[in-house]
Amino acid sequence: MADNLVTKDYLDARLREFKQELKTEIVQEITEAINQRFSEVINAMMKLNKAMIEDELRPIRKELAELRMEIAEMKLENKEVKAYIEHALDTWRIELMKVKEDVGILKRKVLG
């Protein structure tokens, strides 16, 4: 009967050991599954975040491109205006020289 108790104690100890190993294995599998799912969720959130950022940036990029075009047009207009002003100044200089000549001619006629 003592052998039965030792055997029963031994079997009980082995059963507890087996249960503990099983619990450890189950916890490990659950932890791995949770970690895998958590990783999937994080990756999905990162993709969603990137898509949301791209959605916000798209109109900004479009507006920036439009502004660049407007700036280029303004630079071209500025060059045209500058050329027009330079031409007008040249014309006024020529006219001023003619007036000076006419004044000189009149002075010589009046004075001399």
OpenMM code with the backbone's topology and positions (N, CA, C; nanometers):
from openmm import Vec3, app, unit

residues = "MET ALA ASP ASN LEU VAL THR LYS ASP TYR LEU ASP ALA ARG LEU ARG GLU PHE LYS GLN GLU LEU LYS THR GLU ILE VAL GLN GLU ILE THR GLU ALA ILE ASN GLN ARG PHE SER GLU VAL ILE ASN ALA MET MET LYS LEU ASN LYS ALA MET ILE GLU ASP GLU LEU ARG PRO ILE ARG LYS GLU LEU ALA GLU LEU ARG MET GLU ILE ALA GLU MET LYS LEU GLU ASN LYS GLU VAL LYS ALA TYR ILE GLU HIS ALA LEU ASP THR TRP ARG ILE GLU LEU MET LYS VAL LYS GLU ASP VAL GLY ILE LEU LYS ARG LYS VAL LEU GLY".split()
positions = [
    Vec3(0.0824, -0.1175, 0.0000),
    Vec3(0.0000, 0.0000, 0.0000),
    Vec3(0.0873, 0.1245, 0.0000),
    Vec3(0.2013, 0.1193, 0.0616),
    Vec3(0.2946, 0.2312, 0.0607),
    Vec3(0.3445, 0.2562, -0.0800),
    Vec3(0.3623, 0.1462, -0.1554),
    Vec3(0.4050, 0.1628, -0.2949),
    Vec3(0.2993, 0.2356, -0.3762),
    Vec3(0.1713, 0.2077, -0.3458),
    Vec3(0.0624, 0.2758, -0.4161),
    Vec3(0.0631, 0.4259, -0.3865),
    Vec3(0.0913, 0.4633, -0.2589),
    Vec3(0.0956, 0.6052, -0.2227),
    Vec3(0.2096, 0.6751, -0.2951),
    Vec3(0.3251, 0.6112, -0.2984),
    Vec3(0.4401, 0.6704, -0.3673),
    Vec3(0.4073, 0.6831, -0.5143),
    Vec3(0.3505, 0.5827, -0.5688),
    Vec3(0.3140, 0.5852, -0.7094),
    Vec3(0.2090, 0.6925, -0.7339),
    Vec3(0.1097, 0.7005, -0.6432),
    Vec3(0.0058, 0.8016, -0.6575),
    Vec3(0.0664, 0.9410, -0.6406),
    Vec3(0.1538, 0.9577, -0.5409),
    Vec3(0.2210, 1.0871, -0.5213),
    Vec3(0.3058, 1.1224, -0.6437),
    Vec3(0.3749, 1.0215, -0.6932),
    Vec3(0.4581, 1.0427, -0.8112),
    Vec3(0.3724, 1.0840, -0.9301),
    Vec3(0.2609, 1.0102, -0.9489),
    Vec3(0.1705, 1.0418, -1.0598),
    Vec3(0.1071, 1.1793, -1.0422),
    Vec3(0.0699, 1.2127, -0.9186),
    Vec3(0.0134, 1.3453, -0.8919),
    Vec3(0.1162, 1.4547, -0.9240),
    Vec3(0.2403, 1.4314, -0.8852),
    Vec3(0.3470, 1.5284, -0.9122),
    Vec3(0.3691, 1.5423, -1.0626),
    Vec3(0.3703, 1.4299, -1.1308),
    Vec3(0.3879, 1.4311, -1.2770),
    Vec3(0.2704, 1.5018, -1.3439),
    Vec3(0.1486, 1.4780, -1.2925),
    Vec3(0.0291, 1.5420, -1.3474),
    Vec3(0.0379, 1.6935, -1.3286),
    Vec3(0.0787, 1.7368, -1.2083),
    Vec3(0.0942, 1.8802, -1.1822),
    Vec3(0.2003, 1.9397, -1.2756),
    Vec3(0.3087, 1.8661, -1.2909),
    Vec3(0.4170, 1.9107, -1.3787),
    Vec3(0.3680, 1.9227, -1.5235),
    Vec3(0.2926, 1.8224, -1.5673),
    Vec3(0.2371, 1.8217, -1.7026),
    Vec3(0.1396, 1.9383, -1.7209),
    Vec3(0.0526, 1.9605, -1.6198),
    Vec3(-0.0425, 2.0711, -1.6260),
    Vec3(0.0312, 2.2054, -1.6344),
    Vec3(0.1378, 2.2193, -1.5563),
    Vec3(0.2160, 2.3437, -1.5570),
    Vec3(0.2810, 2.3653, -1.6935),
    Vec3(0.3379, 2.2578, -1.7498),
    Vec3(0.3987, 2.2679, -1.8825),
    Vec3(0.2942, 2.3051, -1.9868),
    Vec3(0.1755, 2.2444, -1.9745),
    Vec3(0.0666, 2.2723, -2.0675),
    Vec3(0.0219, 2.4181, -2.0549),
    Vec3(0.0068, 2.4646, -1.9294),
    Vec3(-0.0315, 2.6047, -1.9071),
    Vec3(0.0731, 2.6990, -1.9669),
    Vec3(0.1996, 2.6670, -1.9436),
    Vec3(0.3084, 2.7502, -1.9964),
    Vec3(0.3040, 2.7545, -2.1486),
    Vec3(0.2828, 2.6388, -2.2091),
    Vec3(0.2759, 2.6300, -2.3547),
    Vec3(0.1562, 2.7085, -2.4084),
    Vec3(0.0413, 2.6950, -2.3417),
    Vec3(-0.0798, 2.7670, -2.3837),
    Vec3(-0.0587, 2.9182, -2.3724),
    Vec3(-0.0012, 2.9604, -2.2592),
    Vec3(0.0254, 3.1037, -2.2393),
    Vec3(0.1208, 3.1543, -2.3473),
    Vec3(0.2221, 3.0756, -2.3792),
    Vec3(0.3179, 3.1149, -2.4814),
    Vec3(0.2494, 3.1272, -2.6179),
    Vec3(0.1645, 3.0314, -2.6524),
    Vec3(0.0933, 3.0361, -2.7802),
    Vec3(-0.0008, 3.1564, -2.7862),
    Vec3(-0.0711, 3.1814, -2.6758),
    Vec3(-0.1617, 3.2968, -2.6705),
    Vec3(-0.0820, 3.4264, -2.6845),
    Vec3(0.0310, 3.4341, -2.6145),
    Vec3(0.1162, 3.5534, -2.6218),
    Vec3(0.1661, 3.5757, -2.7642),
    Vec3(0.2105, 3.4689, -2.8292),
    Vec3(0.2567, 3.4800, -2.9676),
    Vec3(0.1439, 3.5251, -3.0595),
    Vec3(0.0246, 3.4698, -3.0394),
    Vec3(-0.0904, 3.5088, -3.1219),
    Vec3(-0.1259, 3.6559, -3.0991),
    Vec3(-0.1234, 3.6983, -2.9734),
    Vec3(-0.1529, 3.8390, -2.9415),
    Vec3(-0.0471, 3.9297, -3.0043),
    Vec3(0.0793, 3.8912, -2.9909),
    Vec3(0.1868, 3.9716, -3.0498),
    Vec3(0.1724, 3.9812, -3.2014),
    Vec3(0.1389, 3.8705, -3.2652),
    Vec3(0.1205, 3.8695, -3.4105),
    Vec3(0.0054, 3.9619, -3.4501),
    Vec3(-0.1055, 3.9487, -3.3792),
    Vec3(-0.2230, 4.0324, -3.4097),
    Vec3(-0.1921, 4.1794, -3.3824),
    Vec3(-0.1230, 4.2068, -3.2742),
    Vec3(-0.0855, 4.3438, -3.2398),
    Vec3(0.0024, 4.4032, -3.3504),
    Vec3(0.0962, 4.3230, -3.3995),
    Vec3(0.1833, 4.3661, -3.5086),
    Vec3(0.1016, 4.3960, -3.6340),
    Vec3(0.0048, 4.3104, -3.6653),
    Vec3(-0.0818, 4.3326, -3.7813),
    Vec3(-0.1624, 4.4615, -3.7659),
    Vec3(-0.2145, 4.4841, -3.6461),
    Vec3(-0.2930, 4.6051, -3.6199),
    Vec3(-0.2053, 4.7291, -3.6347),
    Vec3(-0.0844, 4.7237, -3.5797),
    Vec3(0.0072, 4.8382, -3.5906),
    Vec3(0.0403, 4.8654, -3.7372),
    Vec3(0.0685, 4.7604, -3.8138),
    Vec3(0.0990, 4.7784, -3.9559),
    Vec3(-0.0194, 4.8386, -4.0302),
    Vec3(-0.1390, 4.7907, -3.9998),
    Vec3(-0.2588, 4.8453, -4.0641),
    Vec3(-0.2784, 4.9922, -4.0264),
    Vec3(-0.2544, 5.0241, -3.9002),
    Vec3(-0.2683, 5.1634, -3.8557),
    Vec3(-0.1645, 5.2527, -3.9237),
    Vec3(-0.0438, 5.2021, -3.9409),
    Vec3(0.0602, 5.2802, -4.0079),
    Vec3(0.0226, 5.3058, -4.1538),
    Vec3(-0.0312, 5.2035, -4.2212),
    Vec3(-0.0747, 5.2211, -4.3601),
    Vec3(-0.1883, 5.3219, -4.3680),
    Vec3(-0.2828, 5.3109, -4.2754),
    Vec3(-0.3948, 5.4045, -4.2720),
    Vec3(-0.3451, 5.5459, -4.2457),
    Vec3(-0.2542, 5.5599, -4.1515),
    Vec3(-0.1978, 5.6909, -4.1189),
    Vec3(-0.1270, 5.7509, -4.2403),
    Vec3(-0.0496, 5.6685, -4.3102),
    Vec3(0.0209, 5.7154, -4.4295),
    Vec3(-0.0788, 5.7591, -4.5365),
    Vec3(-0.1848, 5.6813, -4.5547),
    Vec3(-0.2872, 5.7165, -4.6534),
    Vec3(-0.3567, 5.8470, -4.6154),
    Vec3(-0.3842, 5.8642, -4.4868),
    Vec3(-0.4490, 5.9877, -4.4412),
    Vec3(-0.3574, 6.1078, -4.4638),
    Vec3(-0.2294, 6.0902, -4.4366),
    Vec3(-0.1330, 6.1983, -4.4588),
    Vec3(-0.1267, 6.2320, -4.6075),
    Vec3(-0.1222, 6.1287, -4.6915),
    Vec3(-0.1193, 6.1513, -4.8364),
    Vec3(-0.2450, 6.2250, -4.8820),
    Vec3(-0.3603, 6.1893, -4.8256),
    Vec3(-0.4853, 6.2584, -4.8596),
    Vec3(-0.4785, 6.4058, -4.8226),
    Vec3(-0.4132, 6.4359, -4.7111),
    Vec3(-0.3993, 6.5752, -4.6682),
    Vec3(-0.2959, 6.6484, -4.7538),
    Vec3(-0.1899, 6.5786, -4.7935),
    Vec3(-0.0828, 6.6423, -4.8697),
    Vec3(-0.1194, 6.6658, -5.0158),
    Vec3(-0.2054, 6.5814, -5.0713),
    Vec3(-0.2404, 6.5910, -5.2132),
    Vec3(-0.2892, 6.7311, -5.2509),
    Vec3(-0.3903, 6.7878, -5.1809),
    Vec3(-0.4346, 6.9224, -5.2196),
    Vec3(-0.3277, 7.0290, -5.1934),
    Vec3(-0.2463, 7.0082, -5.0909),
    Vec3(-0.1394, 7.1047, -5.0625),
    Vec3(-0.0373, 7.1028, -5.1759),
    Vec3(-0.0018, 6.9835, -5.2219),
    Vec3(0.0927, 6.9728, -5.3332),
    Vec3(0.0348, 7.0366, -5.4593),
    Vec3(-0.0949, 7.0143, -5.4812),
    Vec3(-0.1608, 7.0727, -5.5987),
    Vec3(-0.1569, 7.2250, -5.5899),
    Vec3(-0.1906, 7.2784, -5.4734),
    Vec3(-0.1893, 7.4233, -5.4548),
    Vec3(-0.0476, 7.4789, -5.4703),
    Vec3(0.0503, 7.4067, -5.4190),
    Vec3(0.1897, 7.4490, -5.4322),
    Vec3(0.2304, 7.4540, -5.5795),
    Vec3(0.1900, 7.3541, -5.6556),
    Vec3(0.2210, 7.3529, -5.7992),
    Vec3(0.1545, 7.4722, -5.8683),
    Vec3(0.0295, 7.5014, -5.8307),
    Vec3(-0.0402, 7.6164, -5.8886),
    Vec3(0.0311, 7.7464, -5.8520),
    Vec3(0.0753, 7.7566, -5.7270),
    Vec3(0.1477, 7.8766, -5.6844),
    Vec3(0.2792, 7.8915, -5.7609),
    Vec3(0.3469, 7.7817, -5.7841),
    Vec3(0.4717, 7.7868, -5.8615),
    Vec3(0.4447, 7.8369, -6.0030),
    Vec3(0.3335, 7.7894, -6.0620),
    Vec3(0.2965, 7.8358, -6.1961),
    Vec3(0.2662, 7.9853, -6.1936),
    Vec3(0.1923, 8.0295, -6.0928),
    Vec3(0.1602, 8.1717, -6.0816),
    Vec3(0.2867, 8.2550, -6.0647),
    Vec3(0.3806, 8.2065, -5.9846),
    Vec3(0.5075, 8.2778, -5.9652),
    Vec3(0.5834, 8.2865, -6.0973),
    Vec3(0.5863, 8.1769, -6.1714),
    Vec3(0.6552, 8.1770, -6.3010),
    Vec3(0.5890, 8.2776, -6.3954),
    Vec3(0.4553, 8.2803, -6.3966),
    Vec3(0.3833, 8.3765, -6.4803),
    Vec3(0.4134, 8.5193, -6.4364),
    Vec3(0.4182, 8.5414, -6.3042),
    Vec3(0.4477, 8.6757, -6.2531),
    Vec3(0.5896, 8.7184, -6.2897),
    Vec3(0.6839, 8.6255, -6.2854),
    Vec3(0.8210, 8.6579, -6.3243),
    Vec3(0.8260, 8.6976, -6.4714),
    Vec3(0.7527, 8.6237, -6.5542),
    Vec3(0.7481, 8.6551, -6.6966),
    Vec3(0.6849, 8.7925, -6.7185),
    Vec3(0.5729, 8.8172, -6.6507),
    Vec3(0.5079, 8.9481, -6.6607),
    Vec3(0.6020, 9.0576, -6.6122),
    Vec3(0.6755, 9.0302, -6.5055),
    Vec3(0.7707, 9.1274, -6.4516),
    Vec3(0.8772, 9.1616, -6.5560),
    Vec3(0.9269, 9.0595, -6.6255),
    Vec3(1.0262, 9.0834, -6.7306),
    Vec3(0.9662, 9.1676, -6.8427),
    Vec3(0.8408, 9.1365, -6.8788),
    Vec3(0.7741, 9.2122, -6.9844),
    Vec3(0.7544, 9.3578, -6.9426),
    Vec3(0.7123, 9.3793, -6.8184),
    Vec3(0.6923, 9.5153, -6.7681),
    Vec3(0.8258, 9.5892, -6.7640),
    Vec3(0.9286, 9.5204, -6.7181),
    Vec3(1.0615, 9.5814, -6.7111),
    Vec3(1.1079, 9.6222, -6.8514),
    Vec3(1.0890, 9.5345, -6.9487),
    Vec3(1.1276, 9.5658, -7.0866),
    Vec3(1.0460, 9.6842, -7.1387),
    Vec3(0.9170, 9.6866, -7.1072),
    Vec3(0.8305, 9.7973, -7.1500),
    Vec3(0.8779, 9.9287, -7.0886),
    Vec3(0.9100, 9.9270, -6.9593),
    Vec3(0.9563, 10.0480, -6.8895),
    Vec3(1.0901, 10.0940, -6.9473),
    Vec3(1.1807, 10.0002, -6.9713),
    Vec3(1.3099, 10.0368, -7.0299),
    Vec3(1.2909, 10.0989, -7.1678),
    Vec3(1.2005, 10.0417, -7.2471),
    Vec3(1.1708, 10.0973, -7.3794),
    Vec3(1.1127, 10.2381, -7.3662),
    Vec3(1.0193, 10.2547, -7.2716),
    Vec3(0.9583, 10.3862, -7.2497),
    Vec3(1.0635, 10.4873, -7.2046),
    Vec3(1.1533, 10.4465, -7.1153),
    Vec3(1.2603, 10.5364, -7.0702),
    Vec3(1.3521, 10.5747, -7.1856),
    Vec3(1.3855, 10.4773, -7.2687),
    Vec3(1.4687, 10.5074, -7.3859),
    Vec3(1.3988, 10.6082, -7.4762),
    Vec3(1.2688, 10.5886, -7.4964),
    Vec3(1.1905, 10.6812, -7.5792),
    Vec3(1.1920, 10.8207, -7.5181),
    Vec3(1.1739, 10.8303, -7.3874),
    Vec3(1.1751, 10.9606, -7.3198),
    Vec3(1.3131, 11.0243, -7.3274),
    Vec3(1.4167, 10.9450, -7.3163),
    Vec3(1.5532, 10.9986, -7.3275),
    Vec3(1.5758, 11.0594, -7.4666),
    Vec3(1.5312, 10.9851, -7.5667),
    Vec3(1.5448, 11.0351, -7.7045),
    Vec3(1.4668, 11.1653, -7.7207),
    Vec3(1.3429, 11.1653, -7.6701),
    Vec3(1.2610, 11.2867, -7.6786),
    Vec3(1.3269, 11.4013, -7.6026),
    Vec3(1.3829, 11.3724, -7.4860),
    Vec3(1.4503, 11.4747, -7.4064),
    Vec3(1.5712, 11.5312, -7.4817),
    Vec3(1.6462, 11.4445, -7.5472),
    Vec3(1.7610, 11.4895, -7.6264),
    Vec3(1.7149, 11.5805, -7.7404),
    Vec3(1.6029, 11.5447, -7.8047),
    Vec3(1.5482, 11.6282, -7.9123),
    Vec3(1.5070, 11.7648, -7.8578),
    Vec3(1.4429, 11.7644, -7.7394),
    Vec3(1.4003, 11.8902, -7.6782),
    Vec3(1.5227, 11.9746, -7.6441),
    Vec3(1.6270, 11.9116, -7.5906),
    Vec3(1.7499, 11.9847, -7.5579),
    Vec3(1.8106, 12.0462, -7.6843),
    Vec3(1.8099, 11.9695, -7.7927),
    Vec3(1.8603, 12.0202, -7.9203),
    Vec3(1.7790, 12.1410, -7.9653),
    Vec3(1.6449, 12.1251, -7.9555),
    Vec3(1.5564, 12.2346, -7.9963),
    Vec3(1.5802, 12.3577, -7.9098),
    Vec3(1.5988, 12.3385, -7.7791),
    Vec3(1.6260, 12.4497, -7.6874),
    Vec3(1.7585, 12.5155, -7.7254),
    Vec3(1.8579, 12.4347, -7.7563),
    Vec3(1.9887, 12.4882, -7.7974),
    Vec3(1.9773, 12.5701, -7.9247),
    Vec3(1.9003, 12.5184, -8.0206),
    Vec3(1.8803, 12.5907, -8.1469),
    Vec3(1.8099, 12.7236, -8.1201),
    Vec3(1.7048, 12.7188, -8.0361),
    Vec3(1.6306, 12.8410, -8.0043),
    Vec3(1.7199, 12.9418, -7.9319),
    Vec3(1.8048, 12.8959, -7.8409),
    Vec3(1.8961, 12.9852, -7.7675),
    Vec3(1.9893, 13.0564, -7.8658),
    Vec3(2.0426, 12.9783, -7.9584),
    Vec3(2.1354, 13.0367, -8.0552),
    Vec3(2.0648, 13.1403, -8.1429),
    Vec3(1.9389, 13.1103, -8.1785),
    Vec3(1.8636, 13.2039, -8.2621),
    Vec3(1.8321, 13.3312, -8.1845),
    Vec3(1.7919, 13.3131, -8.0561),
    Vec3(1.7532, 13.4275, -7.9740),
    Vec3(1.8776, 13.5084, -7.9359),
    Vec3(1.9819, 13.4404, -7.8941),
    Vec3(2.1005, 13.5084, -7.8438),
    Vec3(2.1974, 13.5476, -7.9565),
    Vec3(2.1822, 13.4881, -8.0627),
    Vec3(2.2882, 13.5081, -8.1475),
    Vec3(2.2970, 13.5275, -8.2837),
] * unit.nanometer
topology = app.Topology()
chain = topology.addChain("A")
for resn in residues:
    res = topology.addResidue(resn, chain)
    for name in ("N", "CA", "C"):
        topology.addAtom(name, app.Element.getBySymbol(name[0]), res)
